[in-house]
Amino acid sequence: MGRWGCPYGSGPGANEGDAARPARQVLRRAQPRADSRSVRAPYEIAGDPLAGGPFVFTCEHAANDVDEWAPSAGDRALLADHWGWDIGAADLTRSLAARTGSCAVLSRFSRLVCDPNRDPAEPSFVVEAVGEQGVTFNRGLDAAERRRRRERYFDPYHAAIERTLAARSGLGTPVRLCAIHSFTPVYLGDARPMQVGVLFDAWDEEAGRLEGAPAAEGFAAALNAPYSGKQGLIYSASRHGRARGIVYLELEVRQDLIDTRGKAQAVAERVARALAILAPPEARAAS
């Protein structure tokens, strides 16, 4: 079979570790401060942009790491939940990049440190509390610390996306940008019936074509749900897609479908087939 129809277990990304391993990460203890030379980069690159795959994937909420801080018990509860990261999104992103022969840029820090899917000018770029639960390492944050976090985490992450897109675009063939996120099955007591959401603030025609493809794979799909890209909620994809003048969108997948690595891999196989309709014509012809 071609790139899009490789059978699960024999195609790219098939041998990605224990398929039943939960997607949740073990929270790290405090590490050296981020201005130390020993601290790792705040992003991960999966795949090779020079391989010429049809997509560049991003995952803004891939991790719940807080390497600079020793979180309290309350912090740890938030970090393990959706407030700390998008459960399952990293495994899904890596599998999609492998299955489509593409590449991906993933964050390596919790959205509670700072949110790479928000404009730094927004108050929600760093939140001091979630409801009644305060975030100890964000308490009393001043402008200087918000700026330091932007320079240490946010800016390098987005610079990595820019470099990846520049390298891939330099090959001279079209590419699509797709941000991968996950959402909770229930919000404020209301069940969310959709399983896959296609978020967009432009490229309405392409988003409309994509809506039917997940449905053909057995997903309950919806446009601009559970959030709307037209309300400014796809910052990263919009920022980089508009800068490059390329087709871009954000894909939201319900967390209970991808909350173990095995489930994420199985969903990735179906989502990769669905995304074929969004791929540049050259990629569709080769598949």
N, C-alpha and C positions, 0 to 999 in steps of 0.2 A: 504494500500500500504506500501511498505518498505521505508527505509530511503530516497532513492533517488527519489521516485516517489510520495511523499506526496503531496496531492492537495493543491494548493495555497489557503491560508486562513484557513487551518486546520492543517498544519504541523508545525514543529519547526520553530520558528522565525516569525510566521504569525502575531502575535499581537505586532508589533514593533512601535506603535505610529501612528500618522496621516500620512496615505499613500501619501497624496498630499503635505506634508510639503517639501519645497525646501531643497536640500542637503547643500546649502551654510550655513556657520557658521557666527554668529555675532562676529566681531573682538573684542577682549578683550582690555580693557584699561591696562595701565602698572600695573604690580603686583610687590610684593617684589622681589628683585634680586634672581637669581637661587641658590645662596649660603645660602639663608635663609631657616631655617628648615620648614617654613610654605609653601614652594613651593611644588607642587605636583610632583609625578613621571613623567618622560617624556615618559611614555608608558602606554598603557591600555591592559589588558588581557581580552579577551572575550571567554567564555567557559572554560572547564576544561580538561587539558591534560590527567588527570587520567581517564577520561571517555572512553579513548581508540578509539576515532574517527580516521578515516583513514588519515586525513590531519592535518598539522599545517599550518595555513595561516598567512601571514604577510602583513602589509600595511605601507610602509615606508613614504608615503606622505598623511597620513590620516587627518591631521589637518593643520590649518593656524594660530595657536596660536603663539603669541610673548609676552609671559607673562612678560618678563623683560623690555619691551620697550613700549613707546607711539608712534605708527607709524604716520608718516606724511600722508597727503592726497595722495601723490604719492605712498608711501608704501602701503597704504590701497588698492589702485587700483591693485597693484601687488599681494598683499596677497589674494585678492578675485578671482584672475585669476589663471591660471594653474601654473604660476611661484610661487605661494604661497602654493599650495597643489594640489592633484589630486581630482578634483570635483567628488563626488559620490562614490569614492573608499572605504571610511570607511563604508558607509551603505551597500555596496555590500559585503564587507569582513565580517561584523558582520552577515549578512543574510546567507552567505555561511557557516560560522562556525556553525550557529544554524541548518541549514537545513541538514548538513552532520554529525551532532553530533560531530563536531570537535572543535578545539580551534584556537584562533588567537591572535597575538601581533600587536598592532597598535601604531603608533607614536602619540605624543601629542604636537608636535611643528612643526612650518612651516619649509619647506625645505630651506627658506631664512635665517633661523637661522643657520642651517648647514644641509647638505643633508645626511640622513642616507643610501642612496643608492649610495653613492660615497665613494671611498677610501679617507680618510682624507689627503693623500699626494697630491691629485689632486687639482688644482686651483679652480675647480668648487665645491669643498666641501663647500665653502662659497663664494657667488658672491657679488661683490660690486656694480654692476649695471646690469640692464637688458636693452640692447640697449643703448638709451640715458638717460634712467631713473635710477638715482642712488638710492640705498637703504640706507636710512639715518643711520640705526643702524648697517650698515656694513662698513661705510665710514672709511677709514684709519685703517683698522683692522691690528693689529700686530700679531706676532707669539704666544705671550702669550695669547691673547684673542681667537685665533683659538684653542689653546690647551685647554683653559678653557671650551669652548663650546663643544669640543669633550668629555671632562671628564664629563660635566654636562648633556649633551643630547645624544650624539652619543653612547658613551660607555655603559651607562645604558640600552639604547634601545636594543643594540645587546646582552648585557648580559641577558636581559629578554628572547630574542629568544633562546639563548643557554640553559637557565634553562628550558624553556618550552619544547624544543626538548629533553633534557636529561630526563625530567620527563616522557614524552610520550614514548621515546625509552626504558625507564626502564621497560615498561610493557611487552617487549619481542615480540611484534607483529610489522610488518612493518608499516611505516608511510611515507607519501609523504609531501614535502614542496612546498608550492605554494604562491608566492608573488603576490599581487593584486595591479594593477595600472590602471590609466585611461589616455586617450590621447585626444587631441583636434580634432574636426572634420575637421578643416582646418589648414594648417601650411604653412606660407609664401605664402598665396594665393592659395595653391593647396589643393583641397578637398581630403580627405582620404577615399577611398571606403570601406576599411575593417572595420568591426565592432568589431571583437575580434582578437587579436594577441596572438600567442603562442611564447614566447621568450625563448631561450635556448642556452647554450654554450656547453652542453654535453647531454647525454640521447636523442640522435637524434631519436632513434626508438620510444621511448615513446612520444616524441613531435609529431612525424608524426602520431601516432595512435590518439592522442588527436585532431589533426587538423580537422578530419572529424566529430567529435562529436558535436562541436558547429554548424557546417553546418547542421547537422541533426536536430538541434533545431531552424533552421531558421536564423542563423547568417552568415554574410559574414566573413569567417575566413581566416587567413593567418599565415604562419610561419615566425618568426623573422621579424615581421612588426607591427607597423610602425618603430620600432627600431630593431637592431639585438643584441641578446645576445652574439653572437660570436665576437662582437666589444667591449666587456667588459662593457655592459650597464645593467647588472643584478647583480650588486655587492653583494647585501644582500643575495639573493637566492643562488648565487654561493658560497659565503663565508661559509654559514652555511650548505648548502647541501654537499659541498665537505668535510667539516670537519667531517660530520657524515657519509659520504658514502651512502647517500640516494638519491632517485630520487627527482629532484627539477626542477622548471621552474618558469617563471613569466608570468602572464596572464594580458594582456592589454585590456581594454574595452573602447569603444569610449564614451566620456563624455555625449553626447546628449542622450544616451540611459539610463543613470543612474543619471541624474542631479536633480531628486527629490527622496525622500525616497521611494515612491510608485513605481517608475520606477525601482529603484535599487532592490527592493524586487522581482518584477516580473522577472527581468533579472536573479537574483540569483536562482530562481526556475529552469530556463532553464540551466544555467551554472552548477548548482549542478548535474543535470542529465547528462550533458556532461562530467563532471569530473569523473563520475562513471567508465569510461573506464580507467582512470589513477589510480584509487584506488587499493590498494593491493588486491590480489585474495580473501583473506578471507572476506574483506568488500564487494566485489562484490557478493560473494556467499550468504552473509547474507541479502542483500538488496532485 
